[in-house]
Structure formats: structure tokens, C-alpha cells
């Protein structure tokens, strides 16, 4: 087969591995003699590995964008067999056979192509009506709770952590999971020195939501849909079929992930080459399940995105895409912090519940303030913006060496959470 594409490297494989242990197991399989089939067609690799017990594991890998499949029962994905395929291809491309058509077992693993149209999910009007009734009850409880907080004061609430968890649990029961998450985030702010102003602002936004919900019958369809999304009622991807698509070359600017109870989420930010439009891919899985697609920071995907209703239009899903190996041009960010804060204010005017806004900032210098143990970003006009104090901030500080950088992150109205560093046309995830 041809030599591996330049986009593949050991560092990229390390980033895709679920943990160091799985990658170590893949290295051992690289030296094993159990590989009886190693084939590919330029886009896909597949192989068969026979264990010492006689069991045959069948693995397949799509090179761009990465997608891993295997017949083994491992819960960690990509598994050691899939990772070993990449290691074998990177180090011994001459040992692979070229086949135009994959065998039947590969098709069985892969399922239908990504471009296969999906049947729209049917909606049950009675279930929707019942869910809305539950949400109405939850909003009514939230309204009473907020008014009680206003009467008693924040100091009383700060001394009663069980009150936060109680209202959050009731909101979850009322299908208002997103609002429950915001309540818990408010509670997490209490140890900070400036928690009063921050928590008061967040509770004010929750009350603004309550007032909007009480008037939802007067809203336009898109406004009502956005309000439902703020509450936690999101459209499924297959329900976006009638939305117009935006075709472009999309650069993966950064990927971040986390957990919320048993739910694992992943946030992937894209930037359009011609449209200069930002897009957020938001994926969820339960427990130890793996994500369907693997988005790699710095890769370029050519395809059509469909945006979820709402303003500003940020969350999106791919209708169809394929990997692009063409150079990506036009990655310009905000020239200074004044331009960025103006753009943020315009977005906030469209949606006061905006949780995260993309921050592509040029010529900013990370600065650590020892007296307060805080970080800021400083532009060429000496304007400052708070930077989240975590390991990534220290990485930026080390990479900067006191010199300006171009960075990408998320801004929540208080501070920037760094995600990636842009260096000489390359995007490096933090």
C-alpha cells in the first residue's frame, strides 16, 4: 500500500487512544504473530488477529476522519486491535495488501455508509404534551424558589447547600436538566471570593428564563425552539433535515470533554474557511460507550453542516462530510480584545443565555499575577481578559515565553477557558 498520509503520526495515535494502558497493549500486538490479514483500499484498513486461544478478532479503521470498529468485546474504544492496525500501517506499510472491495465481515462491522439517509424519528404528540406539563411544573417551582431566595438573601442560601441540590433534583425530575446543571454550577461558585456578584447574575438569568417561559405562547417558532433548548429539550440530529445546510471546509479548532454524572459529553469547535463561521458539535454518550466519530484538532473536513435553531447559530451537526487534504486558508481571529468583546456583546444581545462563545484571539499574551494567583490575557493595547486558572493556562504561559500568541478557547462571560494554540498555521490542542 501507499505510505501513510502525513496527517497520521504517533502523537495523533496517542491523542486518540482511550488511555495509556490500551496503547501499550496495542504496541504488544504490533510485535505479535497473530495477524493473518492486513488489507486496505486507501480509505479503510482492516485486519484479522488470532489470539493464542484460537479466537479471531476482526478490526477495521477509517483513516480520515478516524473511525474505529472491532469485533472484540472491549469497552474501551478505540480498542487495542484497532490501534495496532494503525501502528502496523505507520511502521510497515509494505506489509499490507491492496483490495478494492472489502470483505463481507468488514461491511458488517462498518454498517451503512455515513451518507446513508436516516429515517426521521417519529414524534408522539401525547408524550410531548406530557413533557411540557412536567416542564411547566418545574418552571413554576423554580419561580417560587428564586422569589424565596430574593426575600431571604444569598447569604442564607450559601449556608444551606442542601437547598441547591433539592431544587436541582426537582428540575431534573421535571425534564429541565440544563437548568439543573446551571443551579449546580452556581453552587460550585460559592467558594470563590467574588461569588456574590457572579451567583446573583446567574440567578438573574434563570429568572429571565422563567419570565420568557411564562410568555412562550407569544414567541415566534424559532424563539420558542431556542427556549426549549435552553431548558434542555434538544432536537435530535435526524430532526434537522429541513434546516438549510452550510457547505464549507471546516477546520477542527479544538475538542474538549467532560462528565456530568453518568453522561460523557464532548464539545468540538469548527471554523469555516469561506464563511468564517464557527460551529459547535455537541456529542453525548452514556457510561463507557465510545463516541461514533473521532474529531482530531487541526484536521479539515469538507462537508455540509446543519445548524440547530437559535441565535446566534452555533450548535450544528454534519449532514455529510469527508476528510480534506487541501491547505486551509483564512484563519483570522479577533485582532484585539475590544473587537472580541464587541462580538460577544452582539451575540449576548441575541441570546442572554449564551453559555459559551468561541474566542479566537490574535496577539494576546498570557500573564500570571502572583499576588492574586490568577491569569489574564493581555492584548497589544494592554486590555485584559481573565484566563481560567488551570493546567492549560500554564501550558500557554510556557509556550508564550512572554511573547504574544494566537489562541482559541471558550468564553463564558467571565473568563476564557483555553482549548488550543495556533502556531505557524498549525492548531495544537492543549
Secondary structure as GFF3:
##gff-version 3
##sequence-region A 1 430
A	DSSP	alpha_helix	10	16	.	.	.	ID=ss1
A	DSSP	alpha_helix	20	30	.	.	.	ID=ss2
A	DSSP	beta_strand	35	40	.	.	.	ID=ss3
A	DSSP	beta_strand	44	50	.	.	.	ID=ss4
A	DSSP	beta_strand	56	62	.	.	.	ID=ss5
A	DSSP	beta_strand	67	70	.	.	.	ID=ss6
A	DSSP	alpha_helix	80	91	.	.	.	ID=ss7
A	DSSP	three_ten_helix	93	95	.	.	.	ID=ss8
A	DSSP	beta_strand	97	98	.	.	.	ID=ss9
A	DSSP	alpha_helix	104	110	.	.	.	ID=ss10
A	DSSP	alpha_helix	125	152	.	.	.	ID=ss11
A	DSSP	alpha_helix	154	158	.	.	.	ID=ss12
A	DSSP	alpha_helix	161	173	.	.	.	ID=ss13
A	DSSP	alpha_helix	177	188	.	.	.	ID=ss14
A	DSSP	alpha_helix	195	214	.	.	.	ID=ss15
A	DSSP	three_ten_helix	216	218	.	.	.	ID=ss16
A	DSSP	alpha_helix	221	231	.	.	.	ID=ss17
A	DSSP	three_ten_helix	237	240	.	.	.	ID=ss18
A	DSSP	beta_strand	245	260	.	.	.	ID=ss19
A	DSSP	beta_strand	263	272	.	.	.	ID=ss20
A	DSSP	beta_strand	278	286	.	.	.	ID=ss21
A	DSSP	beta_strand	300	307	.	.	.	ID=ss22
A	DSSP	beta_strand	316	323	.	.	.	ID=ss23
A	DSSP	alpha_helix	337	350	.	.	.	ID=ss24
A	DSSP	beta_strand	357	369	.	.	.	ID=ss25
A	DSSP	beta_strand	374	378	.	.	.	ID=ss26
A	DSSP	beta_strand	384	387	.	.	.	ID=ss27
A	DSSP	alpha_helix	391	400	.	.	.	ID=ss28
A	DSSP	beta_strand	405	411	.	.	.	ID=ss29
A	DSSP	beta_strand	416	423	.	.	.	ID=ss30
A	DSSP	beta_strand	426	429	.	.	.	ID=ss31
###
